[in-house]
Amino acid sequence: VTPVGTLRVRRFEPGVHSVRWDTFTVPLEDRTTVLDALFCVLRDQDRSIAFRCACRAAMCGSCAMVINGHERLACKTSLASLKGPIRVQ
Amino acid sequence: MGGVKIDAQCHADLPGLLAAGEDSGGTHGSNRLGGNGVAESTVFGAIAGEVAAREASEVTPAQLDLAQVAQIERRALQPLEGGTSGEDPFAIRSTLESLMWDNVGLVRDRDGMTHALDQIRALHARSTRLAVPSSRRLNLAWTEALDVQNLLQVAEAVAHSALVRTESRGAHYRSDFPEQDDARWLSNVYLRYDGAMEPRLWTEPVAFTRMSPPVAVVS
C-alpha cells in the first residue's frame, strides 16, 4: 500500500471565489515532488486546480511557490523532505 | 534525429516559418550526444533570430485561409464543449506514453511498431472527442487536451518513420534489423501532413557536400 500525505493548497479565482484552502490526500511515493503531487490532484481529484510549470526539471523557475512557508521550486522539492501537512501557496 | 526540415538559414518549407535547436532535424545525423543540443540551440537560435528579424520587415505576410483557421479553432475549442461524456486527455496521454515506451522505445521491431501505429490511430480517433472543464482561464486539463493531440501526431510520425527504416543506425536500434545498411539507408525519411489523415512519407539520399561517411568495415 502506498503511503499517503496531506496537501493543502491555497486557491483563488478572481470573480469566482475568494481565497480558500483546499485539502487533498496524495500518494507519497519514493521521490514524489510537490509538483508531482499537484499533477496527481489535477489528474485524479480536481480538474479545476491550476498552477504554472514548464520544464519540470528545476531549470526554468516557472513552478516557484511558497511551500511550508518557504519559496521553493515545486519540481525540486520532494514530499519526503517536508514535515507535517504540506502547505502550498 | 527528428525535427522540422530546415535549410542553412533555418527556413522551414512553410514561408515565414523558421525552426532551430531541438525543433529542427538533421544537424546531429542519426544520434545526438548528450549536451550537443545546447550548442545546436545556441548556434541555430542565433541564425534563426537574425534571419527572422531581417525577413520580418521584407516578407509579405501570407494570405490566411480563414476556413482553415476556423477549423483549427473548432478543434482547439472542442474539448471545452465535450460535456461529461467525452474522452479523458490524461488517460490518453498515459496510454500513449506506455505504448511508445514499450513499442517505439530504445529497441524496436516491426511487430511492435505496427501494433503501436494501430493503437496511435485508435487513440487519435478518441482524441477527436475529448472533454475537459469548460473554463478558459489557466485550464490545465484543456492544455493537456491540446498537448495530447500534438503528441499523437508526433508519435505517429516517429513510429511511421522508424518502421520504414529497415536498419539500425545511431539512436535507432531495431532488433529485427540490427545492422547498419549503408547500401540502402544513407537517406533521410520525411513526412508531410497535407490535410489527409495519413501523412505522406518519402526518403531522400543524404547530400554529402563536405565529408563522406567512412566505408563500413566488414567483420
Chai-1 contact restraints between the chains, C-beta under 6 A:
chainA,res_idxA,chainB,res_idxB,connection_type,confidence,min_distance_angstrom,max_distance_angstrom,comment,restraint_id
A,L42,B,L140,contact,1.0,0.0,6.0,A-B,restraint_1
A,R43,B,F90,contact,1.0,0.0,6.0,A-B,restraint_2
A,R47,B,P133,contact,1.0,0.0,6.0,A-B,restraint_3
A,R47,B,A141,contact,1.0,0.0,6.0,A-B,restraint_4
A,S48,B,P133,contact,1.0,0.0,6.0,A-B,restraint_5
A,A50,B,L138,contact,1.0,0.0,6.0,A-B,restraint_6
A,A50,B,L140,contact,1.0,0.0,6.0,A-B,restraint_7
